[in-house]
Amino acid sequence: SATNVGEPGDSMSLDELTRRLDAIEAEMKRLGFWTADPPDVRAAYQRGELESYLDAPSFELWLQTVFLPNARHAVAEDALPPDSEVGVMAMREYDHQSVDPRAKGLVDLLFAFDRGVRQHHKAKR
């Protein structure tokens, strides 16, 4: 299997994708976007009560309780979709909220995860 040496176009290892998810979580905590005792948004999502992140109480809660657990599970099972667009979602979410420019680092990390998912998928084909 190919190893990730960080060159563009190289395959993205599952370990590297896990590290990217860890970085997203760490950045959310650093920004104060992490909730210590969040409502169970994931259960509502699994029951079909939320169609997308737009239905969640906040984008940050959706990232914490739906996106990150689902992404970690997909990485652990090597069952990632061919594409990810969480960076675009974040850009849309924070674009109109120029109040908090600190979110730029988080958006960049989410886009990096998206790129990694696409690279991993290409390498598997």
DSSP file (Angstrom, degrees, kcal/mol; ACC not computed):
  #  RESIDUE AA STRUCTURE BP1 BP2  ACC     N-H-->O    O-->H-N    N-H-->O    O-->H-N    TCO  KAPPA ALPHA  PHI   PSI    X-CA   Y-CA   Z-CA
    1    1 A S              0   0    0      0, 0.0     2,-0.1     0, 0.0     0, 0.0   0.000 360.0 360.0 360.0 150.1    0.0    0.0    0.0
    2    2 A A        -     0   0    0    121,-0.1     2,-0.3    10,-0.1   121,-0.0  -0.414 360.0-141.8 -73.5 146.9    1.1    3.5   -0.7
    3    3 A T        -     0   0    0     -2,-0.1     2,-0.7    10,-0.1     8,-0.3  -0.816  19.2-112.4-108.5 153.6    2.4    5.6    2.2
    4    4 A N        +     0   0    0     -2,-0.3     8,-0.1     1,-0.1    -2,-0.0  -0.742  37.6 166.0 -88.6 116.3    1.7    9.3    2.6
    5    5 A V        -     0   0    0     -2,-0.7    -1,-0.1     6,-0.2     7,-0.1   0.249  59.2-106.6-110.5  10.0    4.9   11.4    2.3
    6    6 A G  S    S+     0   0    0      5,-0.3    -2,-0.1     1,-0.3     6,-0.0   0.510  72.0 139.5  85.2   3.4    3.0   14.6    1.9
    7    7 A E    >   -     0   0    0      4,-0.1     3,-2.2     1,-0.1    -1,-0.3  -0.625  63.1-100.5 -81.8 140.9    3.5   15.2   -1.8
    8    8 A P  T 3  S+     0   0    0      0, 0.0     3,-0.1     0, 0.0    -1,-0.1  -0.329 110.2  23.9 -57.5 137.8    0.5   16.5   -3.7
    9    9 A G  T 3  S+     0   0    0      1,-0.4     3,-0.1    -3,-0.0    -2,-0.0   0.214  93.9 123.2  90.6 -16.9   -1.2   13.7   -5.6
   10   10 A D  S <  S-     0   0    0     -3,-2.2    -1,-0.4     1,-0.1   113,-0.1  -0.337  74.4 -88.4 -71.0 161.4    0.1   11.0   -3.2
   11   11 A S        -     0   0    0     -8,-0.3     2,-0.6    -3,-0.1    -5,-0.3  -0.350  37.1-124.8 -69.4 154.1   -2.4    8.8   -1.5
   12   12 A M        -     0   0    0    104,-0.3    -1,-0.1   105,-0.1     2,-0.1  -0.891  24.4-137.0-102.0 120.7   -3.8   10.0    1.8
   13   13 A S     >  -     0   0    0     -2,-0.6     4,-2.1     1,-0.1     5,-0.2  -0.376  16.1-122.1 -75.6 156.0   -3.3    7.5    4.6
   14   14 A L  H  > S+     0   0    0      1,-0.2     4,-2.3     2,-0.2     5,-0.2   0.859 115.0  57.1 -63.3 -34.9   -6.1    6.8    7.1
   15   15 A D  H  > S+     0   0    0      2,-0.2     4,-2.3     1,-0.2    -1,-0.2   0.912 106.3  49.1 -61.5 -41.5   -3.7    7.8    9.8
   16   16 A E  H  > S+     0   0    0      2,-0.2     4,-2.2     1,-0.2    -2,-0.2   0.900 109.7  51.1 -66.1 -40.1   -3.2   11.2    8.2
   17   17 A L  H  X S+     0   0    0     -4,-2.1     4,-2.1     2,-0.2    -1,-0.2   0.901 109.5  51.0 -63.1 -39.4   -7.0   11.6    7.9
   18   18 A T  H  X S+     0   0    0     -4,-2.3     4,-2.4     1,-0.2    -2,-0.2   0.916 108.8  51.3 -62.3 -42.4   -7.3   10.8   11.6
   19   19 A R  H  X S+     0   0    0     -4,-2.3     4,-2.2     1,-0.2    -2,-0.2   0.878 108.1  52.6 -62.6 -36.7   -4.7   13.4   12.4
   20   20 A R  H  X S+     0   0    0     -4,-2.2     4,-2.0     2,-0.2    -1,-0.2   0.901 109.3  48.4 -65.8 -39.5   -6.7   15.9   10.3
   21   21 A L  H  X S+     0   0    0     -4,-2.1     4,-2.4     2,-0.2    -2,-0.2   0.896 110.3  52.0 -65.8 -39.2   -9.8   15.1   12.3
   22   22 A D  H  X S+     0   0    0     -4,-2.4     4,-2.6     1,-0.2    -2,-0.2   0.893 109.0  50.7 -61.4 -39.8   -7.9   15.5   15.5
   23   23 A A  H  X S+     0   0    0     -4,-2.2     4,-2.4     2,-0.2    -2,-0.2   0.880 108.6  51.4 -66.9 -37.9   -6.6   18.9   14.3
   24   24 A I  H  X S+     0   0    0     -4,-2.0     4,-2.4     2,-0.2    -2,-0.2   0.941 112.3  46.3 -62.7 -47.2  -10.2   20.0   13.5
   25   25 A E  H  X S+     0   0    0     -4,-2.4     4,-2.2     1,-0.2    -2,-0.2   0.924 112.9  49.5 -61.6 -44.6  -11.3   19.0   17.0
   26   26 A A  H  X S+     0   0    0     -4,-2.6     4,-2.5     1,-0.2    -1,-0.2   0.896 111.3  49.4 -62.4 -40.5   -8.3   20.7   18.7
   27   27 A E  H  X S+     0   0    0     -4,-2.4     4,-2.2     2,-0.2     6,-0.2   0.898 109.0  52.2 -67.1 -40.0   -9.0   23.9   16.7
   28   28 A M  H  X>S+     0   0    0     -4,-2.4     5,-2.9     1,-0.2     6,-0.7   0.915 112.1  46.3 -60.6 -41.9  -12.7   23.9   17.7
   29   29 A K  H ><5S+     0   0    0     -4,-2.2     3,-0.8     4,-0.2    -2,-0.2   0.909 110.8  52.7 -66.5 -41.6  -11.7   23.6   21.3
   30   30 A R  H 3<5S+     0   0    0     -4,-2.5    -1,-0.2     1,-0.2    -2,-0.2   0.879 111.4  46.6 -61.4 -38.4   -9.1   26.3   20.9
   31   31 A L  H 3<5S-     0   0    0     -4,-2.2    -1,-0.2    -5,-0.1    -2,-0.2   0.581 115.1-114.4 -80.0 -10.2  -11.7   28.7   19.5
   32   32 A G  T <<5S+     0   0    0     -3,-0.8    -3,-0.2    -4,-0.7    -2,-0.1   0.718  82.8 123.7  80.6  20.7  -14.3   27.8   22.2
   33   33 A F      < +     0   0    0     -5,-2.9     2,-0.4    -6,-0.2    -4,-0.2   0.411  46.8  95.4 -91.3   0.3  -16.5   26.2   19.6
   34   34 A W        -     0   0    0     -6,-0.7     2,-0.5    -5,-0.2    27,-0.1  -0.779  66.2-145.6 -97.9 134.9  -16.6   22.9   21.5
   35   35 A T        -     0   0    0     -2,-0.4    -2,-0.1     1,-0.1    -6,-0.0  -0.877   2.8-150.9-103.0 126.2  -19.5   22.2   23.9
   36   36 A A  S    S+     0   0    0     -2,-0.5    -1,-0.1     1,-0.3    -2,-0.0   0.896  94.7  19.3 -62.7 -42.2  -18.6   20.2   27.0
   37   37 A D  S    S-     0   0    0      0, 0.0    -1,-0.3     0, 0.0     0, 0.0  -0.652  88.1-173.2-130.1  75.3  -22.1   18.6   27.4
   38   38 A P        -     0   0    0      0, 0.0    -4,-0.0     0, 0.0     2,-0.0  -0.275  29.9-103.7 -73.2 153.8  -23.7   18.9   23.9
   39   39 A P        -     0   0    0      0, 0.0     2,-2.3     0, 0.0     3,-0.3  -0.350  47.6 -94.9 -64.6 159.2  -27.3   18.1   23.2
   40   40 A D     >  +     0   0    0      1,-0.2     4,-1.4     2,-0.1     3,-0.2  -0.439  62.9 154.4 -82.1  71.5  -27.7   14.7   21.3
   41   41 A V  H  >  +     0   0    0     -2,-2.3     4,-2.4     1,-0.2    -1,-0.2   0.849  68.9  61.4 -64.8 -34.8  -27.8   16.2   17.9
   42   42 A R  H  > S+     0   0    0     -3,-0.3     4,-3.0     1,-0.2    -1,-0.2   0.898 101.3  51.3 -61.7 -40.8  -26.5   13.0   16.4
   43   43 A A  H  > S+     0   0    0      2,-0.2     4,-2.0     1,-0.2    -1,-0.2   0.917 110.6  48.7 -62.8 -42.4  -29.5   11.0   17.7
   44   44 A A  H  <>S+     0   0    0     -4,-1.4     5,-2.7     2,-0.2     6,-0.7   0.893 112.3  49.6 -62.6 -39.0  -31.8   13.5   16.1
   45   45 A Y  H ><5S+     0   0    0     -4,-2.4     3,-1.3     4,-0.2    -2,-0.2   0.925 110.5  49.0 -64.5 -45.1  -29.8   13.2   12.9
   46   46 A Q  H 3<5S+     0   0    0     -4,-3.0    -1,-0.2     1,-0.3    -2,-0.2   0.812 107.6  55.0 -66.6 -29.7  -29.9    9.4   13.0
   47   47 A R  T 3<5S-     0   0    0     -4,-2.0    -1,-0.3    -5,-0.2    -2,-0.2   0.519 119.5-112.6 -78.9  -4.7  -33.7    9.6   13.5
   48   48 A G  T < 5S+     0   0    0     -3,-1.3    -3,-0.2    -4,-0.3    -2,-0.1   0.617  83.6 124.4  84.8  12.5  -33.9   11.7   10.4
   49   49 A E      < +     0   0    0     -5,-2.7     2,-0.5    -6,-0.2    -4,-0.2   0.700  70.0  52.3 -78.5 -18.5  -35.0   14.8   12.2
   50   50 A L        -     0   0    0     -6,-0.7    -2,-0.2    -5,-0.2    -1,-0.1  -0.976  60.3-174.7-117.9 123.9  -32.1   16.7   10.7
   51   51 A E  S    S-     0   0    0     -2,-0.5     2,-0.3     1,-0.2    -1,-0.1   0.812  71.8 -13.5 -84.7 -30.8  -31.7   16.7    6.9
   52   52 A S  S >  S-     0   0    0      1,-0.0     3,-1.8     0, 0.0     4,-0.4  -0.907  83.4 -78.6-155.2-179.5  -28.4   18.6    7.0
   53   53 A Y  G >  S+     0   0    0     -2,-0.3     3,-1.1     1,-0.3     9,-0.2   0.756 120.0  70.8 -59.8 -24.0  -26.2   20.7    9.1
   54   54 A L  G 3  S+     0   0    0      1,-0.3    -1,-0.3     8,-0.0     5,-0.1   0.753  95.1  53.3 -66.5 -23.0  -28.5   23.6    8.5
   55   55 A D  G <  S+     0   0    0     -3,-1.8    -1,-0.3     3,-0.0    -2,-0.2   0.562  89.8  98.5 -88.1  -9.2  -31.2   21.9   10.7
   56   56 A A  S <  S-     0   0    0     -3,-1.1     3,-0.1    -4,-0.4     4,-0.1  -0.356  90.4-109.5 -75.5 158.5  -28.8   21.6   13.6
   57   57 A P  S    S-     0   0    0      0, 0.0     2,-0.3     0, 0.0    -1,-0.1   0.861  99.2  -7.8 -56.6 -35.4  -28.8   24.1   16.5
   58   58 A S     >  -     0   0    0      1,-0.1     4,-2.1    -5,-0.1     5,-0.1  -0.983  66.1-115.9-155.7 158.2  -25.5   25.4   15.3
   59   59 A F  H  > S+     0   0    0     -2,-0.3     4,-2.7     1,-0.2     5,-0.2   0.896 116.9  54.6 -61.1 -39.7  -22.8   24.5   12.7
   60   60 A E  H  > S+     0   0    0      1,-0.2     4,-2.6     2,-0.2    -1,-0.2   0.904 107.5  48.5 -63.6 -41.7  -20.4   23.9   15.5
   61   61 A L  H  > S+     0   0    0      2,-0.2     4,-2.9     1,-0.2     5,-0.4   0.895 111.3  51.1 -65.3 -38.2  -22.7   21.5   17.3
   62   62 A W  H  X>S+     0   0    0     -4,-2.1     5,-2.4     2,-0.2     4,-2.3   0.927 110.9  48.3 -63.2 -44.0  -23.2   19.6   14.0
   63   63 A L  I  <>S+     0   0    0     -4,-2.7     5,-3.0     3,-0.2    -2,-0.2   0.941 117.8  41.8 -58.5 -47.1  -19.4   19.4   13.5
   64   64 A Q  I  <5S+     0   0    0     -4,-2.6    -2,-0.2    -5,-0.2    -1,-0.2   0.901 126.7  28.0 -69.4 -43.1  -18.9   18.1   17.0
   65   65 A T  I  <5S+     0   0    0     -4,-2.9    -3,-0.2    -5,-0.2    -2,-0.2   0.672 135.2  17.0-101.7 -18.1  -21.8   15.7   17.3
   66   66 A V  I  X5S+     0   0    0     -4,-2.3     4,-2.2    -5,-0.4     5,-0.3   0.733 123.6  42.1-116.9 -59.0  -22.5   14.5   13.7
   67   67 A F  I  ><S+     0   0    0     -5,-2.4     4,-3.3     2,-0.2     5,-0.3   0.961 115.9  44.7 -60.9 -56.1  -19.6   15.2   11.4
   68   68 A L  H  ><S+     0   0    0     -5,-3.0     4,-2.9    -6,-0.2     5,-0.2   0.929 116.3  44.6 -60.8 -48.5  -16.6   14.3   13.6
   69   69 A P  H  > S+     0   0    0      0, 0.0     4,-2.2     0, 0.0    -1,-0.2   0.930 117.5  46.1 -61.4 -41.7  -18.1   11.0   14.9
   70   70 A N  H  X S+     0   0    0     -4,-2.2     4,-2.5     2,-0.2    -2,-0.2   0.922 114.7  47.0 -65.0 -43.3  -19.3   10.0   11.4
   71   71 A A  H  X S+     0   0    0     -4,-3.3     4,-2.5    -5,-0.3     5,-0.2   0.913 111.9  50.3 -66.0 -42.4  -16.0   10.9    9.8
   72   72 A R  H  X S+     0   0    0     -4,-2.9     4,-2.6    -5,-0.3    -1,-0.2   0.910 112.0  48.2 -61.5 -41.4  -14.0    9.1   12.5
   73   73 A H  H  X S+     0   0    0     -4,-2.2     4,-2.2    -5,-0.2    -2,-0.2   0.926 111.3  49.8 -64.0 -44.6  -16.1    6.0   12.0
   74   74 A A  H  <>S+     0   0    0     -4,-2.5     5,-3.2     1,-0.2     4,-0.5   0.889 113.0  46.7 -62.7 -39.8  -15.7    6.2    8.2
   75   75 A V  H ><5S+     0   0    0     -4,-2.5     3,-1.0     3,-0.2    -2,-0.2   0.935 111.8  50.8 -66.5 -45.8  -11.9    6.5    8.6
   76   76 A A  H 3<5S+     0   0    0     -4,-2.6    -2,-0.2     1,-0.3    -1,-0.2   0.860 118.1  38.6 -60.9 -36.0  -11.7    3.6   11.1
   77   77 A E  T 3<5S-     0   0    0     -4,-2.2    -1,-0.3    -5,-0.2    -2,-0.2   0.450 106.9-125.3 -91.8  -1.5  -13.8    1.4    8.8
   78   78 A D  T < 5S+     0   0    0     -3,-1.0    -3,-0.2    -4,-0.5    -4,-0.1   0.931  72.9 129.4  50.7  48.4  -12.0    2.7    5.6
   79   79 A A      < +     0   0    0     -5,-3.2    -4,-0.2    -6,-0.2    -1,-0.1  -0.254  26.7 152.8-125.0  42.6  -15.5    3.5    4.3
   80   80 A L        -     0   0    0     -6,-0.3     4,-0.1    -5,-0.1    -9,-0.0  -0.431  46.5-113.8 -74.3 148.0  -15.1    7.1    3.3
   81   81 A P        -     0   0    0      0, 0.0    40,-0.1     0, 0.0    -1,-0.1  -0.313  31.5-106.6 -70.5 165.9  -17.3    8.5    0.5
   82   82 A P  S    S+     0   0    0      0, 0.0     2,-0.3     0, 0.0    39,-0.2   0.737 100.4  24.0 -67.2 -20.6  -15.6    9.5   -2.7
   83   83 A D        -     0   0    0     38,-0.1     2,-0.3    35,-0.0    32,-0.1  -0.963  60.5-163.0-143.7 158.4  -16.0   13.2   -1.9
   84   84 A S        -     0   0    0     -2,-0.3    34,-0.1    30,-0.2     3,-0.1  -0.994   6.6-179.2-140.5 141.3  -16.4   15.5    1.2
   85   85 A E     >  +     0   0    0     -2,-0.3     4,-1.9     1,-0.1     5,-0.1  -0.016  43.3 120.9-131.8  31.3  -17.6   19.1    1.1
   86   86 A V  H  > S+     0   0    0      1,-0.2     4,-2.4    24,-0.2    25,-0.2   0.815  75.3  58.9 -67.2 -28.2  -17.4   20.0    4.8
   87   87 A G  H  > S+     0   0    0     23,-0.5     4,-2.6     2,-0.2    -1,-0.2   0.907 105.5  48.3 -64.9 -40.9  -15.0   22.9    3.9
   88   88 A V  H  > S+     0   0    0      2,-0.2     4,-2.6     1,-0.2     5,-0.2   0.909 110.6  51.8 -64.8 -41.6  -17.6   24.4    1.5
   89   89 A M  H  X S+     0   0    0     -4,-1.9     4,-2.4     1,-0.2    -2,-0.2   0.934 111.9  46.6 -58.8 -45.5  -20.2   24.1    4.3
   90   90 A A  H  X S+     0   0    0     -4,-2.4     4,-2.8     2,-0.2     5,-0.3   0.900 110.0  52.7 -64.9 -41.0  -17.9   25.9    6.7
   91   91 A M  H  X S+     0   0    0     -4,-2.6     4,-2.0     1,-0.2    -1,-0.2   0.931 111.9  46.1 -61.2 -44.5  -17.1   28.6    4.2
   92   92 A R  H  X S+     0   0    0     -4,-2.6     4,-0.8     1,-0.2    -1,-0.2   0.909 113.8  50.0 -62.0 -41.7  -20.8   29.2    3.6
   93   93 A E  H  < S+     0   0    0     -4,-2.4    -2,-0.2    -5,-0.2    -1,-0.2   0.907 121.6  30.7 -64.7 -43.7  -21.4   29.2    7.4
   94   94 A Y  H  < S+     0   0    0     -4,-2.8     3,-0.4     1,-0.2     6,-0.2   0.600 100.7  81.0 -96.0 -11.5  -18.6   31.7    8.3
   95   95 A D  H  < S+     0   0    0     -4,-2.0     3,-0.3    -5,-0.3    -1,-0.2   0.930  99.5  39.2 -60.2 -47.2  -18.6   33.7    5.1
   96   96 A H  S  < S+     0   0    0     -4,-0.8     2,-0.6     1,-0.2    -1,-0.3   0.554 106.7  70.3 -82.3  -6.0  -21.5   35.9    6.1
   97   97 A Q    >   +     0   0    0     -3,-0.4     3,-2.1     1,-0.2    -1,-0.2  -0.483  52.1 158.0-106.2  60.9  -20.3   36.0    9.7
   98   98 A S  T 3   +     0   0    0     -2,-0.6    -1,-0.2     1,-0.3    -2,-0.1   0.540  56.8  90.3 -64.4   0.2  -17.3   38.2    9.2
   99   99 A V  T 3  S+     0   0    0      1,-0.2    -1,-0.3    -3,-0.1     3,-0.1   0.807  88.8  43.4 -62.3 -30.1  -17.7   38.9   12.9
  100  100 A D    X   +     0   0    0     -3,-2.1     3,-1.7    -6,-0.2    -1,-0.2  -0.691  57.8 167.5-124.3  81.1  -15.4   36.0   13.7
  101  101 A P  T >   +     0   0    0      0, 0.0     3,-1.8     0, 0.0     4,-0.2   0.653  68.8  82.4 -65.6 -13.4  -12.3   35.9   11.5
  102  102 A R  T >> S+     0   0    0      1,-0.3     3,-1.0     2,-0.1     4,-0.5   0.763  75.7  72.9 -61.1 -22.9  -10.8   33.3   13.9
  103  103 A A  H <> S+     0   0    0     -3,-1.7     4,-2.6     1,-0.2    -1,-0.3   0.636  72.2  87.1 -68.8 -12.3  -12.8   30.6   12.1
  104  104 A K  H <> S+     0   0    0     -3,-1.8     4,-2.6     1,-0.2    -1,-0.2   0.888  86.1  51.6 -56.7 -41.5  -10.5   30.8    9.0
  105  105 A G  H <> S+     0   0    0     -3,-1.0     4,-2.1    -4,-0.2    -1,-0.2   0.893 110.5  48.8 -62.1 -39.9   -8.1   28.3   10.5
  106  106 A L  H  X S+     0   0    0     -4,-0.5     4,-2.3    -3,-0.2    -2,-0.2   0.920 110.5  50.5 -65.3 -44.1  -11.0   25.9   11.1
  107  107 A V  H  X S+     0   0    0     -4,-2.6     4,-2.5     1,-0.2    -2,-0.2   0.925 109.9  51.0 -59.1 -45.1  -12.3   26.4    7.6
  108  108 A D  H  X S+     0   0    0     -4,-2.6     4,-2.1     1,-0.2    -1,-0.2   0.901 109.8  49.8 -59.8 -41.8   -8.8   25.7    6.2
  109  109 A L  H  X S+     0   0    0     -4,-2.1     4,-1.9     2,-0.2    -1,-0.2   0.886 110.3  50.3 -65.1 -38.7   -8.6   22.4    8.3
  110  110 A L  H  X S+     0   0    0     -4,-2.3     4,-2.2     2,-0.2   -23,-0.5   0.902 110.3  49.3 -67.2 -40.6  -12.0   21.3    7.0
  111  111 A F  H  X S+     0   0    0     -4,-2.5     4,-2.5     2,-0.2    -2,-0.2   0.892 109.0  53.7 -63.3 -38.3  -10.9   22.0    3.4
  112  112 A A  H  X S+     0   0    0     -4,-2.1     4,-2.1     2,-0.2    -2,-0.2   0.885 107.5  50.6 -63.8 -37.9   -7.7   20.0    4.0
  113  113 A F  H  X S+     0   0    0     -4,-1.9     4,-2.4     2,-0.2    -2,-0.2   0.936 108.7  51.9 -63.2 -45.6   -9.8   17.1    5.3
  114  114 A D  H  X S+     0   0    0     -4,-2.2     4,-2.2     1,-0.2    -2,-0.2   0.928 109.9  48.8 -55.1 -47.5  -11.9   17.3    2.1
  115  115 A R  H  X S+     0   0    0     -4,-2.5     4,-2.6     1,-0.2    -1,-0.2   0.904 110.1  52.4 -60.0 -41.6   -8.8   17.1   -0.1
  116  116 A G  H  X S+     0   0    0     -4,-2.1     4,-2.7     2,-0.2  -104,-0.3   0.888 107.0  51.7 -62.7 -40.4   -7.5   14.2    1.9
  117  117 A V  H  X S+     0   0    0     -4,-2.4     4,-2.3     2,-0.2    -1,-0.2   0.930 111.8  47.0 -61.9 -45.0  -10.8   12.3    1.4
  118  118 A R  H  X S+     0   0    0     -4,-2.2     4,-2.4     2,-0.2    -2,-0.2   0.911 113.1  48.6 -64.1 -41.7  -10.5   12.8   -2.4
  119  119 A Q  H  X S+     0   0    0     -4,-2.6     4,-2.2     1,-0.2    -2,-0.2   0.917 111.4  50.0 -63.5 -42.9   -6.9   11.8   -2.4
  120  120 A H  H  X S+     0   0    0     -4,-2.7     4,-1.5     1,-0.2    -1,-0.2   0.913 110.8  49.5 -62.5 -42.4   -7.6    8.7   -0.4
  121  121 A H  H  X S+     0   0    0     -4,-2.3     4,-1.1     1,-0.2     3,-0.2   0.921 110.3  49.9 -63.7 -44.3  -10.5    7.7   -2.8
  122  122 A K  H  < S+     0   0    0     -4,-2.4     3,-0.5     1,-0.2    -1,-0.2   0.903 109.8  51.8 -60.6 -40.8   -8.3    8.2   -5.9
  123  123 A A  H  < S+     0   0    0     -4,-2.2    -1,-0.2     1,-0.2    -2,-0.2   0.808 106.5  54.2 -67.3 -29.6   -5.6    6.0   -4.4
  124  124 A K  H  <        0   0    0     -4,-1.5    -1,-0.2     1,-0.2    -2,-0.2   0.749 360.0 360.0 -77.6 -23.2   -8.0    3.2   -3.6
  125  125 A R     <        0   0    0     -4,-1.1    -1,-0.2    -3,-0.5    -2,-0.2   0.499 360.0 360.0 -72.2 360.0   -9.3    3.0   -7.3
